[in-house]
Amino acid sequence: MNNPLPIEPVPAPSTVIALHCSGSGASQWRKLGEALGSRVSFVAPEHYGCDSTGPWSGERAFTLADEAGRTVDIIDAARGKVHLVGHSYGGGVALRVAMERPERIATLSLYEPSAFHLLRTMGKHGAHALAEIDAISKRTADSVSCGDYRGAAASFVDYWGGEGAWEALRPSVKAALTRWAPKAPLDFRALLDEPTSATAYASLRMPVLVMRGEHAPLPTRALAERLPILLSSARLAIVPRAGHMGPLTHADEVNAAITRHIFGFEAHGRPRDFERRRTAVVS
């Protein structure tokens, strides 16, 4: 009787974790999940302040480590390394997650990560950017403190999306952002008070794709250009005509860059042509 051929185990799909920006939710990454398809296991956890997650407990001062905890738990439960994606606040959280589990991250894809604590290390240019963030942070917090959640949300959206962005939103989106607004001061404070030093990021060895919009606001433009200098293996990609909300307004271009980054690593152990150009334009 012939011995049956051994059955080769089917490798489990890689896990991609995508972290949304402040005031958004998992739906921000729906098109990215579609672009990645069935070749990966796709997870988009929601932050504190979202309807699905509820508010922060208030038991102590809120930190990025608290926000990162849910993602760290997902990584600990996953098989093998994961690919981590983050936009704005989600990018700041992703960097914190990467520092906590560096050996478990295959690649990082960050669109204008708001690691505002680094602005203090960037001289006069960083000081101007930090003053801009301090101003919108204070304006948002002042509105929240007097109960004007709608005003806080409107200021926040118009800063990041441009003048008139709030009025252009659907009523249901305005209502969701108004419910979320009390979380905004916690996000700003957690990003500004993050204790990780600039030099510590050099310990991250995974390939990192940092993206920014052509029309990025000063703070996140400065950070997007600084991070590839701090990180050991990173490059910057610029999305033409996009602003800070590029993952939503220019989703096809941003998602194509992210999928190339992830699947280049999956196929070759490193994104293709990764070292050829330190700065590229997304097409």
RODO-2510 file (C-alpha; in nm, 4 decimals, decimal comma):
residues 283
     n   res          X          Y          Z
     1     m     0,0000     0,0000     0,0000
     2     n     0,1385     0,3394    -0,1020
     3     n     0,2137     0,5818     0,1733
     4     p     0,0004     0,8933     0,1412
     5     l     0,1858     1,2110     0,0561
     6     p     0,2280     1,4428     0,3540
     7     i    -0,0142     1,7304     0,3577
     8     e     0,1631     2,0625     0,3571
     9     p     0,0157     2,2988     0,6171
    10     v    -0,1494     2,6058     0,4727
    11     p     0,0179     2,9130     0,6184
    12     a    -0,2107     3,1434     0,8090
    13     p    -0,2689     3,4784     0,6367
    14     s    -0,0704     3,7703     0,7685
    15     t    -0,2520     4,0160     0,9917
    16     v    -0,2867     4,3840     0,9002
    17     i    -0,3964     4,6204     1,1785
    18     a    -0,5139     4,9676     1,0715
    19     l    -0,5579     5,2466     1,3280
    20     h    -0,7871     5,5375     1,2443
    21     c    -0,7463     5,9094     1,3109
    22     s    -0,9115     6,1010     1,5945
    23     g    -1,2866     6,1385     1,5523
    24     s    -1,3060     5,8650     1,2892
    25     g    -1,3637     5,4903     1,3197
    26     a    -1,3003     5,1534     1,1626
    27     s    -1,4989     5,2501     0,8512
    28     q    -1,2146     5,4869     0,7577
    29     w    -1,0179     5,1819     0,6435
    30     r    -1,2958     4,9957     0,4572
    31     k    -1,1375     5,0618     0,1165
    32     l    -0,7954     4,9545     0,2428
    33     g    -0,9450     4,6251     0,3596
    34     e    -1,0967     4,5782     0,0138
    35     a    -0,7658     4,6627    -0,1552
    36     l    -0,5766     4,4104     0,0572
    37     g    -0,8366     4,1399    -0,0135
    38     s    -0,8410     3,7876     0,1204
    39     r    -0,4639     3,7452     0,1266
    40     v    -0,4507     3,8977     0,4759
    41     s    -0,6509     3,9015     0,7958
    42     f    -0,7604     4,2648     0,8324
    43     v    -0,8400     4,4264     1,1680
    44     a    -0,9397     4,7899     1,2321
    45     p    -0,9871     4,8380     1,6074
    46     e    -1,1588     5,1530     1,7312
    47     h    -1,0167     5,3934     1,9875
    48     y    -1,1668     5,5128     2,3125
    49     g    -1,4379     5,7688     2,2468
    50     c    -1,5935     5,5766     1,9572
    51     d    -1,9519     5,4574     1,9994
    52     s    -1,8397     5,0932     1,9853
    53     t    -1,5713     5,1358     2,2510
    54     g    -1,7106     5,3916     2,4909
    55     p    -1,5299     5,6667     2,6812
    56     w    -1,2031     5,6446     2,8694
    57     s    -1,2641     5,5262     3,2258
    58     g    -1,1178     5,8387     3,3841
    59     e    -0,9393     5,6334     3,6506
    60     r    -0,6097     5,8104     3,5825
    61     a    -0,4460     6,0470     3,3344
    62     f    -0,4890     5,9070     2,9841
    63     t    -0,1771     5,8101     2,7843
    64     l    -0,0884     5,6710     2,4419
    65     a     0,0030     5,3469     2,6186
    66     d    -0,3596     5,3177     2,7311
    67     e    -0,4817     5,3613     2,3738
    68     a    -0,2191     5,1224     2,2423
    69     g    -0,3247     4,8461     2,4816
    70     r    -0,6044     4,7118     2,2632
    71     t    -0,3748     4,6831     1,9612
    72     v    -0,0980     4,5223     2,1667
    73     d    -0,3514     4,2588     2,2796
    74     i    -0,4431     4,1878     1,9147
    75     i    -0,0765     4,1454     1,8277
    76     d    -0,0165     3,9134     2,1221
    77     a    -0,3072     3,6943     2,0073
    78     a    -0,1971     3,6877     1,6408
    79     r     0,0270     3,4274     1,4780
    80     g     0,3531     3,5624     1,3439
    81     k     0,4355     3,9225     1,2709
    82     v     0,1745     4,1830     1,1824
    83     h     0,1653     4,4820     0,9487
    84     l     0,0673     4,8021     1,1278
    85     v    -0,1002     5,1010     0,9594
    86     g    -0,1908     5,4344     1,1200
    87     h    -0,3230     5,7763     1,0220
    88     s    -0,2705     6,0926     1,2293
    89     y    -0,3570     6,0006     1,5911
    90     g    -0,3648     5,6376     1,4789
    91     g    -0,0113     5,6860     1,3496
    92     g     0,0994     5,8176     1,6880
    93     v    -0,0613     5,5155     1,8531
    94     a     0,1036     5,2851     1,5980
    95     l     0,4465     5,4213     1,6861
    96     r     0,3772     5,3536     2,0543
    97     v     0,2628     4,9994     1,9705
    98     a     0,5770     4,9427     1,7633
    99     m     0,7942     5,0500     2,0568
   100     e     0,6131     4,8023     2,2831
   101     r     0,6245     4,5063     2,0404
   102     p     0,9063     4,5826     1,7927
   103     e     0,9850     4,2162     1,7262
   104     r     0,6229     4,1499     1,6210
   105     i     0,5887     4,4236     1,3573
   106     a     0,6704     4,3258     0,9968
   107     t     0,6100     4,6712     0,8454
   108     l     0,4791     5,0118     0,9473
   109     s     0,2740     5,2386     0,7171
   110     l     0,2118     5,5838     0,8653
   111     y     0,0193     5,8726     0,7097
   112     e     0,1111     6,2003     0,8832
   113     p     0,1523     6,0419     1,2272
   114     s     0,0874     6,3025     1,4954
   115     a     0,3832     6,2288     1,7228
   116     f     0,3659     6,5853     1,8544
   117     h     0,6096     6,5247     2,1409
   118     l     0,8896     6,5163     1,8832
   119     l     0,8270     6,8773     1,7808
   120     r     1,0052     6,9875     2,0995
   121     t     1,3284     6,8341     1,9651
   122     m     1,3167     7,0102     1,6262
   123     g     1,4471     7,3585     1,6994
   124     k     1,2782     7,6783     1,5784
   125     h     1,0866     7,4990     1,3016
   126     g     0,9454     7,2543     1,5539
   127     a     0,8616     7,5356     1,7971
   128     h     0,6441     7,7096     1,5348
   129     a     0,4674     7,3813     1,4608
   130     l     0,4221     7,3092     1,8309
   131     a     0,2687     7,6539     1,8883
   132     e     0,0161     7,5776     1,6143
   133     i    -0,0799     7,2469     1,7770
   134     d    -0,0966     7,4060     2,1213
   135     a    -0,3398     7,6633     1,9836
   136     i    -0,5857     7,4152     1,8301
   137     s    -0,5515     7,1882     2,1340
   138     k    -0,6412     7,4761     2,3678
   139     r    -0,9289     7,5924     2,1489
   140     t    -1,0746     7,2419     2,1436
   141     a    -1,0275     7,1884     2,5178
   142     d    -1,1822     7,5266     2,6041
   143     s    -1,4929     7,4418     2,4025
   144     v    -1,5210     7,1002     2,5674
   145     s    -1,4748     7,2458     2,9162
   146     c    -1,7771     7,4739     2,8747
   147     g    -1,9939     7,2046     2,7149
   148     d    -1,9739     7,3290     2,3559
   149     y    -1,8936     6,9888     2,2093
   150     r    -2,0231     7,0840     1,8662
   151     g    -1,7973     7,3908     1,8605
   152     a    -1,5010     7,1790     1,9663
   153     a    -1,5675     6,9295     1,6879
   154     a    -1,6123     7,2073     1,4311
   155     s    -1,2796     7,3719     1,5240
   156     f    -1,1032     7,0366     1,5142
   157     v    -1,2432     6,9362     1,1743
   158     d    -1,1780     7,2739     1,0112
   159     y    -0,8169     7,2720     1,1306
   160     w    -0,7363     6,9291     0,9898
   161     g    -0,9673     6,9336     0,6895
   162     g    -0,9503     7,3004     0,5931
   163     e    -1,1937     7,5881     0,6344
   164     g    -1,5468     7,4747     0,5502
   165     a    -1,4760     7,1054     0,6113
   166     w    -1,7210     7,0956     0,9030
   167     e    -2,0083     7,2499     0,7080
   168     a    -1,9523     7,0011     0,4260
   169     l    -2,0152     6,7013     0,6536
   170     r    -2,3419     6,5098     0,6628
   171     p    -2,5611     6,5747     0,9704
   172     s    -2,5070     6,2178     1,0935
   173     v    -2,1291     6,2630     1,0798
   174     k    -2,1533     6,5954     1,2638
   175     a    -2,3602     6,4260     1,5344
   176     a    -2,1047     6,1445     1,5731
   177     l    -1,8172     6,3927     1,5972
   178     t    -2,0056     6,5984     1,8554
   179     r    -2,0460     6,2851     2,0703
   180     w    -1,6748     6,2120     2,0279
   181     a    -1,5506     6,5676     2,1016
   182     p    -1,4821     6,5195     2,4781
   183     k    -1,2106     6,2696     2,3791
   184     a    -1,0206     6,5240     2,1660
   185     p    -0,8355     6,6935     2,4564
   186     l    -0,7227     6,3509     2,5796
   187     d    -0,5795     6,2667     2,2367
   188     f    -0,3880     6,5949     2,2155
   189     r    -0,2509     6,5610     2,5697
   190     a    -0,1478     6,1971     2,5205
   191     l     0,0387     6,2837     2,2000
   192     l     0,2108     6,5874     2,3521
   193     d     0,3096     6,4054     2,6726
   194     e     0,4331     6,0805     2,5141
   195     p     0,7648     6,0053     2,6922
   196     t     0,9443     5,8149     2,4123
   197     s     1,2634     6,0018     2,3210
   198     a     1,3531     6,0908     1,9641
   199     t     1,6640     5,8712     1,9754
   200     a     1,4651     5,5675     2,0935
   201     y     1,2911     5,5349     1,7558
   202     a     1,6200     5,4296     1,5967
   203     s     1,5682     5,0899     1,7605
   204     l     1,2770     5,0181     1,5241
   205     r     1,4261     4,8051     1,2442
   206     m     1,1175     4,7187     1,0384
   207     p     1,0589     4,8916     0,7012
   208     v     0,8541     5,2078     0,7580
   209     l     0,6582     5,3938     0,4917
   210     v     0,5877     5,7500     0,6051
   211     m     0,3361     5,9402     0,3908
   212     r     0,2199     6,2995     0,3873
   213     g    -0,0078     6,5029     0,1679
   214     e     0,1333     6,7656    -0,0641
   215     h    -0,0697     7,0202     0,1352
   216     a    -0,0008     6,8821     0,4833
   217     p    -0,0358     7,1314     0,7704
   218     l     0,2898     7,2521     0,9240
   219     p     0,2999     7,0195     1,2306
   220     t     0,2437     6,6898     1,0508
   221     r     0,4505     6,7996     0,7510
   222     a     0,7440     6,8626     0,9840
   223     l     0,6972     6,5281     1,1594
   224     a     0,6607     6,3324     0,8341
   225     e     0,9902     6,4765     0,7148
   226     r     1,1653     6,4185     1,0483
   227     l     1,0643     6,0588     1,1133
   228     p     1,2556     5,9037     0,8187
   229     i     1,5690     6,0598     0,9683
   230     l     1,5011     5,9142     1,3134
   231     l     1,3912     5,5680     1,2013
   232     s     1,6456     5,3089     1,0927
   233     s     1,4681     5,1921     0,7760
   234     a     1,2151     5,4438     0,6512
   235     r     1,1254     5,6484     0,3472
   236     l     0,8878     5,9348     0,2806
   237     a     0,6168     5,9301     0,0139
   238     i     0,4272     6,2458    -0,0835
   239     v     0,0673     6,2219    -0,2066
   240     p     0,0011     6,4931    -0,4683
   241     r    -0,2930     6,7294    -0,4092
   242     a    -0,3743     6,5642    -0,0751
   243     g    -0,3916     6,7212     0,2692
   244     h    -0,3965     6,5720     0,6167
   245     m    -0,7091     6,3709     0,5419
   246     g    -0,5511     6,1974     0,2437
   247     p    -0,6517     5,8441     0,3531
   248     l    -1,0126     5,9567     0,3001
   249     t    -0,9897     6,2151     0,0210
   250     h    -0,7234     6,0270    -0,1796
   251     a    -0,7929     5,6757    -0,0583
   252     d    -0,7004     5,4991    -0,3834
   253     e    -0,3514     5,6498    -0,3991
   254     v    -0,2810     5,6068    -0,0274
   255     n    -0,4124     5,2510    -0,0155
   256     a    -0,2126     5,1538    -0,3256
   257     a     0,1076     5,2748    -0,1578
   258     i     0,0246     5,0829     0,1603
   259     t    -0,0560     4,7601    -0,0244
   260     r     0,2666     4,7840    -0,2263
   261     h     0,4586     4,8296     0,0970
   262     i     0,2936     4,5316     0,2668
   263     f     0,2889     4,2886    -0,0255
   264     g     0,6418     4,3826    -0,1297
   265     f     0,7526     4,2649     0,2125
   266     e     0,5339     3,9536     0,1927
   267     a     0,6851     3,8539    -0,1428
   268     h     1,0479     3,9552    -0,0961
   269     g     1,1056     3,9956     0,2771
   270     r     1,1367     4,3684     0,2116
   271     p     0,9311     4,6193     0,0112
   272     r     1,0634     4,6267    -0,3458
   273     d     1,2864     4,9225    -0,4369
   274     f     1,2617     5,0345    -0,0740
   275     e     1,6148     5,1675    -0,0461
   276     r     1,6352     5,3104    -0,3978
   277     r     1,4647     5,6397    -0,3141
   278     r     1,4338     5,7870     0,0332
   279     t     1,1602     6,0247    -0,0876
   280     a     0,9045     5,9394    -0,3547
   281     v     0,5837     6,0786    -0,5006
   282     v     0,2799     5,8493    -0,4781
   283     s     0,1189     5,7894    -0,8159
***
